[in-house]
Amino acid sequence: MVEMLTGVLEKNGLVTAFALVGITMYLSYIISNKLTKGRIHGSAIAIILGLVLAYFGGIHTGGEKGLADISIFAGIGLMGGGMLRDLAIIATAFGVRLEEVKKAGLNGIIALFVGVFSSFLVGVIVALSFGYTDAASLTTIGAGATTYIVGPVTGAAVGASSEVIALSIAAGLIKAILIMVATPFVAKYIGLNNPRAAVVYGGLMGSTSGVAGGLAATDPKLVPYGQ
């Protein structure tokens, strides 16, 4: 019976991946509501649980893709790939009202550039403080601090080591989690209660997942504008 069930799950890898993520999200929101009374958003807890699962998956298999190296969870590699990620981002953007985005005007554009350059600069400074001096490592870690999606792409393009690429992803993930957790707490103090403010905030933070999770905990209607 177990072998038959395992075979079915392996043959339907993507369905299995969606089921696993769904269960993880369900448990994360229960933890968020019961243990933190909603102060820590379920998405933030889900990311942490995902990292823990990936860590133990990597230890178990000795591989490089976390749970995706386990045959029964191979579909996670496809689900977590660029194709579905970009589809989710584009689908979210369809909820935006252009007239609200236009209201951000020059402030929104400036916020975007300030967010990118400040994040990159902080990443480079941290990398320098830990002894990384070559251009490839500094660029990769700086890009990862901007967003964990850009870090590995940049690292592969400039020939950075796998260690540095991993650090760039970690930097971006930590940033995303911090933004996700902190946003609901600071929202009322910075006037984050309208689409225009969400556009500027999203540009300054420069983290799609972090801002999305934080805005979802603040006001779900603002999520598309923070992307």
Backbone as CSV, one residue per row, in Angstrom:
resi,resn,N_x,N_y,N_z,CA_x,CA_y,CA_z,C_x,C_y,C_z
1,MET,0.826,-1.203,0.000,0.000,0.000,0.000,0.867,1.264,0.000
2,VAL,1.889,1.250,0.854,2.784,2.401,0.937,3.534,2.588,-0.376
3,GLU,4.000,1.482,-0.956,4.731,1.560,-2.222,3.841,2.091,-3.338
4,MET,2.588,1.661,-3.352,1.652,2.129,-4.379,1.395,3.625,-4.224
5,LEU,1.203,4.072,-2.982,0.964,5.489,-2.726,2.189,6.317,-3.106
6,THR,3.367,5.816,-2.761,4.605,6.515,-3.105,4.760,6.638,-4.613
7,GLY,4.430,5.559,-5.319,4.518,5.585,-6.778,3.587,6.616,-7.395
8,VAL,2.367,6.711,-6.860,1.407,7.691,-7.370,1.903,9.113,-7.131
9,LEU,2.453,9.357,-5.935,2.951,10.687,-5.607,4.148,11.065,-6.474
10,GLU,5.016,10.100,-6.766,6.185,10.375,-7.608,5.778,10.665,-9.047
11,LYS,4.769,9.964,-9.549,4.328,10.169,-10.926,3.578,11.496,-11.093
12,ASN,3.036,12.001,-10.005,2.307,13.270,-10.043,3.037,14.288,-9.174
13,GLY,4.287,14.518,-9.531,5.173,15.335,-8.716,4.677,16.749,-8.471
14,LEU,4.140,17.393,-9.510,3.693,18.784,-9.358,2.475,18.864,-8.439
15,VAL,1.560,17.886,-8.569,0.389,17.838,-7.694,0.824,17.628,-6.245
16,THR,1.799,16.745,-6.064,2.344,16.495,-4.721,2.955,17.758,-4.142
17,ALA,3.659,18.506,-4.992,4.288,19.752,-4.539,3.229,20.757,-4.084
18,PHE,2.157,20.899,-4.860,1.090,21.817,-4.467,0.443,21.375,-3.153
19,ALA,0.268,20.061,-2.994,-0.327,19.548,-1.757,0.569,19.845,-0.555
20,LEU,1.878,19.646,-0.718,2.822,19.895,0.370,2.836,21.374,0.745
21,VAL,2.860,22.239,-0.262,2.853,23.677,0.002,1.533,24.092,0.660
22,GLY,0.443,23.506,0.198,-0.858,23.815,0.788,-0.927,23.427,2.262
23,ILE,-0.411,22.254,2.586,-0.390,21.798,3.978,0.507,22.702,4.817
24,THR,1.657,23.069,4.252,2.588,23.953,4.963,1.952,25.305,5.240
25,MET,1.273,25.862,4.239,0.603,27.153,4.420,-0.507,27.050,5.470
26,TYR,-1.255,25.959,5.425,-2.344,25.753,6.379,-1.811,25.724,7.813
27,LEU,-0.749,24.950,8.032,-0.146,24.868,9.358,0.454,26.210,9.775
28,SER,1.042,26.918,8.814,1.670,28.211,9.113,0.651,29.233,9.590
29,TYR,-0.507,29.254,8.948,-1.536,30.212,9.353,-2.155,29.828,10.693
30,ILE,-2.220,28.532,10.987,-2.687,28.104,12.305,-1.713,28.577,13.381
31,ILE,-0.408,28.389,13.117,0.623,28.839,14.053,0.545,30.354,14.230
32,SER,0.376,31.062,13.104,0.291,32.517,13.150,-0.879,32.985,14.014
33,ASN,-2.037,32.370,13.827,-3.241,32.797,14.554,-3.231,32.369,16.015
34,LYS,-2.781,31.150,16.276,-2.859,30.606,17.628,-1.704,31.057,18.521
35,LEU,-0.481,31.098,17.960,0.692,31.371,18.781,1.128,32.835,18.763
36,THR,0.886,33.536,17.652,1.333,34.929,17.565,0.175,35.910,17.445
37,LYS,-1.065,35.384,17.431,-2.263,36.219,17.292,-2.192,37.116,16.055
38,GLY,-1.592,36.583,14.992,-1.525,37.298,13.727,-0.411,38.312,13.622
39,ARG,0.391,38.486,14.673,1.461,39.489,14.627,2.544,39.095,13.630
40,ILE,2.820,37.805,13.553,3.746,37.303,12.527,2.907,36.654,11.444
41,HIS,2.988,37.177,10.241,2.126,36.699,9.158,2.422,35.248,8.821
42,GLY,1.372,34.537,8.421,1.526,33.130,8.068,2.532,32.893,6.972
43,SER,2.648,33.838,6.041,3.608,33.693,4.943,5.047,33.660,5.462
44,ALA,5.337,34.476,6.465,6.680,34.496,7.044,7.000,33.161,7.705
45,ILE,6.028,32.627,8.432,6.223,31.330,9.083,6.384,30.235,8.037
46,ALA,5.625,30.333,6.935,5.721,29.339,5.870,7.112,29.332,5.232
47,ILE,7.686,30.525,5.041,9.035,30.612,4.479,10.038,29.945,5.405
48,ILE,9.906,30.191,6.703,10.823,29.586,7.670,10.688,28.066,7.657
49,LEU,9.451,27.572,7.646,9.233,26.126,7.589,9.805,25.539,6.295
50,GLY,9.636,26.276,5.191,10.191,25.818,3.916,11.700,25.706,3.957
51,LEU,12.355,26.684,4.573,13.810,26.644,4.697,14.260,25.472,5.570
52,VAL,13.516,25.219,6.633,13.847,24.091,7.518,13.712,22.770,6.764
53,LEU,12.613,22.620,6.015,12.409,21.399,5.228,13.500,21.225,4.177
54,ALA,13.860,22.334,3.517,14.917,22.268,2.504,16.244,21.874,3.136
55,TYR,16.511,22.388,4.329,17.765,22.077,5.030,17.853,20.587,5.352
56,PHE,16.787,20.041,5.954,16.814,18.627,6.305,16.767,17.735,5.066
57,GLY,16.088,18.228,4.012,16.091,17.481,2.757,17.480,17.393,2.168
58,GLY,18.226,18.503,2.231,19.598,18.511,1.730,20.508,17.613,2.538
59,ILE,20.325,17.618,3.858,21.136,16.749,4.719,20.843,15.279,4.419
60,HIS,19.564,14.967,4.222,19.158,13.575,4.005,19.711,13.010,2.698
61,THR,19.739,13.832,1.658,20.156,13.346,0.341,21.594,13.711,-0.015
62,GLY,22.136,14.703,0.694,23.471,15.168,0.324,23.465,15.902,-1.000
63,GLY,22.287,16.353,-1.421,22.155,17.019,-2.713,22.225,18.525,-2.601
64,GLU,21.784,19.201,-3.654,21.888,20.650,-3.729,20.543,21.339,-3.871
65,LYS,19.460,20.574,-3.961,18.151,21.177,-4.218,17.162,20.931,-3.085
66,GLY,17.660,20.612,-1.908,16.770,20.416,-0.775,15.811,19.268,-0.970
67,LEU,14.525,19.499,-0.706,13.519,18.450,-0.835,13.381,17.942,-2.266
68,ALA,13.697,18.783,-3.233,13.554,18.388,-4.637,14.478,17.239,-5.003
69,ASP,15.518,16.982,-4.186,16.413,15.851,-4.433,15.796,14.527,-3.998
70,ILE,14.713,14.592,-3.222,13.982,13.388,-2.832,12.948,13.112,-3.911
71,SER,12.955,11.932,-4.465,12.144,11.629,-5.654,10.670,11.945,-5.470
72,ILE,10.131,11.684,-4.294,8.707,11.903,-4.078,8.355,13.395,-4.085
73,PHE,9.363,14.244,-3.820,9.142,15.695,-3.797,9.809,16.397,-4.979
74,ALA,10.119,15.671,-6.025,10.821,16.251,-7.178,10.022,17.373,-7.832
75,GLY,8.703,17.324,-7.719,7.858,18.358,-8.321,8.078,19.737,-7.735
76,ILE,8.640,19.802,-6.534,8.911,21.100,-5.918,9.929,21.879,-6.740
77,GLY,10.840,21.141,-7.401,11.828,21.798,-8.253,11.177,22.561,-9.389
78,LEU,10.090,21.997,-9.948,9.354,22.672,-11.020,8.481,23.785,-10.457
79,MET,7.802,23.487,-9.356,6.911,24.476,-8.764,7.674,25.707,-8.282
80,GLY,8.868,25.490,-7.776,9.664,26.601,-7.272,10.537,27.252,-8.320
81,GLY,10.413,26.819,-9.569,11.223,27.371,-10.649,10.723,28.722,-11.120
82,GLY,11.439,29.286,-12.069,11.141,30.621,-12.553,9.804,30.737,-13.269
83,MET,9.354,29.653,-13.921,8.135,29.735,-14.723,6.915,30.081,-13.867
84,LEU,6.655,29.288,-12.830,5.489,29.525,-11.985,5.663,30.776,-11.131
85,ARG,6.904,31.062,-10.753,7.163,32.291,-9.978,6.758,33.522,-10.775
86,ASP,7.211,33.585,-12.025,6.891,34.738,-12.863,5.398,34.806,-13.160
87,LEU,4.766,33.641,-13.319,3.327,33.609,-13.562,2.580,34.202,-12.383
88,ALA,3.005,33.871,-11.164,2.351,34.385,-9.960,2.506,35.895,-9.857
89,ILE,3.713,36.393,-10.169,3.957,37.833,-10.106,3.097,38.574,-11.123
90,ILE,3.041,38.040,-12.339,2.247,38.678,-13.399,0.762,38.639,-13.061
91,ALA,0.298,37.496,-12.539,-1.112,37.370,-12.176,-1.490,38.361,-11.093
92,THR,-0.597,38.565,-10.124,-0.858,39.525,-9.057,-0.956,40.939,-9.616
93,ALA,-0.095,41.243,-10.584,-0.060,42.588,-11.154,-1.359,42.949,-11.864
94,PHE,-2.129,41.947,-12.287,-3.378,42.232,-12.978,-4.420,42.847,-12.047
95,GLY,-4.161,42.813,-10.730,-5.094,43.428,-9.796,-4.835,44.907,-9.584
96,VAL,-3.867,45.452,-10.277,-3.493,46.855,-10.098,-4.393,47.772,-10.923
97,ARG,-4.775,48.880,-10.318,-5.487,49.933,-11.053,-4.451,50.975,-11.465
98,LEU,-4.283,51.172,-12.761,-3.223,52.031,-13.283,-3.329,53.464,-12.783
99,GLU,-4.539,53.930,-12.583,-4.697,55.314,-12.126,-4.120,55.509,-10.726
100,GLU,-4.179,54.437,-9.917,-3.598,54.521,-8.577,-2.082,54.524,-8.646
101,VAL,-1.531,53.720,-9.556,-0.079,53.670,-9.736,0.444,55.013,-10.218
102,LYS,-0.283,55.660,-11.142,0.141,56.947,-11.691,0.209,58.028,-10.612
103,LYS,-0.618,57.876,-9.577,-0.618,58.872,-8.510,0.720,58.906,-7.772
104,ALA,1.423,57.781,-7.776,2.731,57.732,-7.115,3.730,58.595,-7.861
105,GLY,3.559,58.655,-9.189,4.365,59.539,-10.030,5.856,59.455,-9.790
106,LEU,6.477,60.621,-9.706,7.923,60.721,-9.533,8.375,60.092,-8.222
107,ASN,7.551,60.192,-7.191,7.912,59.605,-5.900,8.118,58.097,-6.013
108,GLY,7.263,57.452,-6.773,7.384,56.008,-6.960,8.650,55.632,-7.697
109,ILE,8.987,56.400,-8.727,10.203,56.120,-9.501,11.451,56.320,-8.646
110,ILE,11.478,57.429,-7.902,12.622,57.710,-7.034,12.762,56.614,-5.972
111,ALA,11.625,56.200,-5.400,11.648,55.160,-4.369,12.241,53.869,-4.912
112,LEU,11.909,53.534,-6.153,12.428,52.313,-6.763,13.942,52.358,-6.878
113,PHE,14.470,53.461,-7.401,15.923,53.575,-7.568,16.645,53.641,-6.219
114,VAL,16.072,54.372,-5.279,16.680,54.468,-3.950,16.700,53.089,-3.282
115,GLY,15.600,52.348,-3.414,15.518,51.021,-2.819,16.548,50.068,-3.384
116,VAL,16.714,50.073,-4.706,17.670,49.176,-5.357,19.108,49.528,-4.962
117,PHE,19.454,50.793,-5.082,20.843,51.198,-4.818,21.201,51.071,-3.336
118,SER,20.277,51.401,-2.442,20.583,51.297,-1.013,20.740,49.840,-0.580
119,SER,19.880,48.965,-1.092,19.995,47.542,-0.759,21.302,46.959,-1.283
120,PHE,21.636,47.312,-2.514,22.888,46.827,-3.109,24.088,47.321,-2.299
121,LEU,24.053,48.588,-1.917,25.166,49.177,-1.165,25.333,48.503,0.193
122,VAL,24.224,48.270,0.883,24.295,47.596,2.184,24.862,46.188,2.025
123,GLY,24.422,45.474,0.986,24.936,44.128,0.731,26.436,44.117,0.487
124,VAL,26.905,45.083,-0.284,28.346,45.181,-0.573,29.132,45.501,0.702
125,ILE,28.617,46.414,1.517,29.306,46.782,2.756,29.404,45.583,3.702
126,VAL,28.316,44.837,3.813,28.337,43.640,4.669,29.322,42.613,4.133
127,ALA,29.332,42.424,2.809,30.265,41.472,2.197,31.713,41.885,2.456
128,LEU,31.995,43.172,2.329,33.348,43.673,2.611,33.741,43.433,4.071
129,SER,32.800,43.624,4.963,33.095,43.443,6.389,33.395,41.992,6.733
130,PHE,32.946,41.057,5.888,33.225,39.642,6.115,34.390,39.136,5.266
131,GLY,35.104,40.067,4.647,36.342,39.702,3.965,36.250,39.419,2.485
132,TYR,35.091,39.636,1.878,34.976,39.437,0.430,35.407,40.725,-0.278
133,THR,36.378,40.601,-1.152,36.916,41.802,-1.814,36.852,41.738,-3.334
134,ASP,36.664,40.557,-3.911,36.638,40.469,-5.377,35.305,40.967,-5.909
135,ALA,35.354,41.503,-7.115,34.185,42.150,-7.716,33.003,41.196,-7.888
136,ALA,33.298,39.952,-8.274,32.225,38.985,-8.517,31.437,38.701,-7.241
137,SER,32.141,38.500,-6.130,31.475,38.202,-4.860,30.685,39.405,-4.359
138,LEU,31.286,40.582,-4.439,30.608,41.786,-3.972,29.346,42.060,-4.785
139,THR,29.459,41.883,-6.090,28.306,42.130,-6.962,27.192,41.130,-6.689
140,THR,27.556,39.867,-6.497,26.556,38.821,-6.269,25.837,39.006,-4.941
141,ILE,26.589,39.254,-3.883,25.974,39.437,-2.568,25.155,40.725,-2.536
142,GLY,25.644,41.780,-3.181,24.879,43.019,-3.268,23.577,42.816,-4.015
143,ALA,23.626,42.053,-5.098,22.407,41.773,-5.860,21.444,40.922,-5.046
144,GLY,21.985,39.969,-4.273,21.133,39.139,-3.428,20.453,39.939,-2.347
145,ALA,21.165,40.938,-1.802,20.564,41.805,-0.787,19.433,42.635,-1.386
146,THR,19.525,42.913,-2.670,18.443,43.632,-3.362,17.220,42.730,-3.453
147,THR,17.428,41.511,-3.929,16.379,40.487,-3.933,17.020,39.133,-4.196
148,TYR,16.561,38.122,-3.488,17.183,36.798,-3.590,16.982,36.148,-4.958
149,ILE,16.068,36.680,-5.757,15.891,36.150,-7.107,17.029,36.604,-8.021
150,VAL,17.454,37.852,-7.855,18.498,38.419,-8.711,19.885,37.908,-8.316
151,GLY,20.095,37.613,-7.022,21.407,37.185,-6.546,22.003,36.015,-7.311
152,PRO,21.324,34.872,-7.379,21.891,33.724,-8.095,22.047,33.944,-9.596
153,VAL,21.128,34.724,-10.181,21.237,35.018,-11.617,22.500,35.830,-11.882
154,THR,22.730,36.826,-11.035,23.929,37.660,-11.163,25.177,36.837,-10.920
155,GLY,25.152,35.991,-9.872,26.305,35.159,-9.553,26.692,34.230,-10.691
156,ALA,25.688,33.625,-11.322,25.966,32.734,-12.457,26.551,33.513,-13.628
157,ALA,26.102,34.746,-13.814,26.567,35.560,-14.946,28.008,36.028,-14.771
158,VAL,28.395,36.323,-13.522,29.747,36.862,-13.292,30.731,35.804,-12.825
159,GLY,30.272,34.547,-12.708,31.171,33.466,-12.337,31.503,33.387,-10.859
160,ALA,30.562,33.766,-9.993,30.782,33.691,-8.548,30.730,32.240,-8.078
161,SER,31.356,31.960,-6.945,31.371,30.599,-6.408,29.992,30.234,-5.865
162,SER,29.741,28.921,-5.719,28.454,28.454,-5.209,28.230,28.937,-3.782
163,GLU,29.315,29.067,-3.017,29.208,29.569,-1.644,28.672,30.997,-1.625
164,VAL,29.204,31.821,-2.501,28.780,33.219,-2.569,27.340,33.320,-3.060
165,ILE,26.984,32.501,-4.031,25.606,32.501,-4.537,24.638,32.114,-3.426
166,ALA,25.021,31.112,-2.623,24.176,30.702,-1.496,24.017,31.838,-0.496
167,LEU,25.097,32.575,-0.254,25.039,33.715,0.669,24.127,34.813,0.124
168,SER,24.161,35.011,-1.182,23.312,36.044,-1.779,21.833,35.695,-1.616
169,ILE,21.517,34.400,-1.755,20.132,33.957,-1.562,19.726,34.139,-0.099
170,ALA,20.636,33.764,0.801,20.347,33.899,2.237,20.105,35.358,2.610
171,ALA,20.918,36.258,2.050,20.762,37.684,2.345,19.387,38.179,1.907
172,GLY,18.983,37.791,0.713,17.680,38.208,0.211,16.529,37.614,1.001
173,LEU,16.668,36.350,1.427,15.608,35.705,2.195,15.445,36.355,3.572
174,ILE,16.573,36.638,4.216,16.513,37.296,5.525,15.832,38.657,5.394
175,LYS,16.194,39.380,4.350,15.578,40.685,4.106,14.072,40.531,3.895
176,ALA,13.675,39.554,3.087,12.256,39.346,2.795,11.478,39.005,4.063
177,ILE,12.045,38.142,4.900,11.367,37.746,6.135,11.230,38.930,7.090
178,LEU,12.296,39.727,7.206,12.249,40.902,8.081,11.179,41.893,7.622
179,ILE,11.123,42.117,6.305,10.113,43.030,5.761,8.714,42.493,6.025
180,MET,8.548,41.195,5.807,7.246,40.559,5.973,6.750,40.674,7.413
181,VAL,7.665,40.464,8.347,7.288,40.502,9.757,7.092,41.938,10.249
182,ALA,7.933,42.856,9.794,7.918,44.223,10.327,6.819,45.095,9.730
183,THR,6.422,44.847,8.492,5.469,45.724,7.807,4.179,45.986,8.592
184,PRO,3.494,44.953,9.110,2.249,45.229,9.842,2.452,46.116,11.068
185,PHE,3.654,46.050,11.671,3.913,46.831,12.871,4.176,48.303,12.566
186,VAL,4.817,48.578,11.425,5.201,49.962,11.115,4.194,50.658,10.209
187,ALA,3.250,49.908,9.653,2.326,50.465,8.660,1.603,51.710,9.152
188,LYS,1.064,51.660,10.364,0.274,52.803,10.858,1.136,54.029,11.155
189,TYR,2.421,53.801,11.378,3.312,54.918,11.704,3.838,55.626,10.451
190,ILE,3.824,54.927,9.317,4.359,55.515,8.092,3.259,55.818,7.073
191,GLY,2.021,55.660,7.473,0.911,55.974,6.569,0.734,54.977,5.451
192,LEU,1.045,53.726,5.715,0.928,52.689,4.686,-0.510,52.170,4.679
193,ASN,-1.408,52.966,4.118,-2.830,52.610,4.134,-3.534,52.952,2.824
194,ASN,-2.746,53.192,1.763,-3.352,53.514,0.469,-2.441,53.024,-0.653
195,PRO,-2.992,52.866,-1.869,-2.195,52.334,-2.980,-0.937,53.137,-3.291
196,ARG,-1.025,54.458,-3.208,0.143,55.292,-3.518,1.289,54.999,-2.546
197,ALA,0.965,54.906,-1.265,1.985,54.607,-0.267,2.551,53.206,-0.483
198,ALA,1.690,52.266,-0.917,2.143,50.894,-1.156,3.135,50.837,-2.318
199,VAL,2.897,51.626,-3.364,3.815,51.675,-4.509,5.181,52.173,-4.069
200,VAL,5.195,53.266,-3.312,6.454,53.836,-2.832,7.151,52.865,-1.886
201,TYR,6.390,52.258,-0.993,6.958,51.316,-0.022,7.568,50.108,-0.731
202,GLY,6.838,49.579,-1.716,7.352,48.436,-2.470,8.647,48.765,-3.190
203,GLY,8.726,49.985,-3.743,9.950,50.398,-4.420,11.123,50.519,-3.471
204,LEU,10.872,51.093,-2.298,11.939,51.272,-1.317,12.436,49.945,-0.772
205,MET,11.529,49.030,-0.496,11.917,47.743,0.096,12.572,46.814,-0.921
206,GLY,12.069,46.815,-2.152,12.687,46.020,-3.207,12.630,44.519,-3.000
207,SER,11.582,44.024,-2.345,11.436,42.580,-2.139,10.010,42.185,-2.451
208,THR,9.803,41.504,-3.555,8.452,41.145,-3.972,7.739,40.292,-2.933
209,SER,8.381,39.196,-2.506,7.736,38.291,-1.562,7.581,38.923,-0.188
210,GLY,8.612,39.637,0.270,8.547,40.272,1.583,7.463,41.318,1.658
211,VAL,7.408,42.181,0.670,6.395,43.239,0.644,5.001,42.641,0.483
212,ALA,4.875,41.622,-0.368,3.567,40.993,-0.579,3.034,40.396,0.716
213,GLY,3.891,39.670,1.428,3.469,39.077,2.693,3.139,40.127,3.738
214,GLY,3.970,41.168,3.806,3.746,42.225,4.779,2.465,42.990,4.507
215,LEU,2.218,43.301,3.236,0.995,44.031,2.879,-0.241,43.157,3.052
216,ALA,-0.094,41.851,2.822,-1.223,40.943,3.013,-1.670,40.942,4.466
217,ALA,-0.696,41.073,5.378,-1.029,41.124,6.806,-1.552,42.496,7.211
218,THR,-1.243,43.510,6.411,-1.667,44.882,6.708,-3.028,45.181,6.087
219,ASP,-3.100,45.000,4.760,-4.340,45.213,4.024,-4.207,44.490,2.685
220,PRO,-4.889,43.366,2.487,-4.757,42.577,1.262,-4.989,43.370,-0.019
221,LYS,-5.794,44.450,0.049,-6.075,45.254,-1.136,-4.832,45.999,-1.638
222,LEU,-3.828,46.146,-0.776,-2.627,46.872,-1.161,-1.572,45.983,-1.810
223,VAL,-1.741,44.669,-1.725,-0.706,43.733,-2.206,-0.286,43.985,-3.652
224,PRO,-1.236,44.130,-4.611,-0.787,44.315,-6.002,0.056,45.552,-6.231
225,TYR,-0.147,46.584,-5.419,0.569,47.845,-5.622,2.001,47.815,-5.065
226,GLY,2.258,46.878,-4.182,3.600,46.782,-3.617,4.557,45.978,-4.454
227,GLN,4.055,45.385,-5.539,4.891,44.520,-6.368,5.766,45.296,-7.325
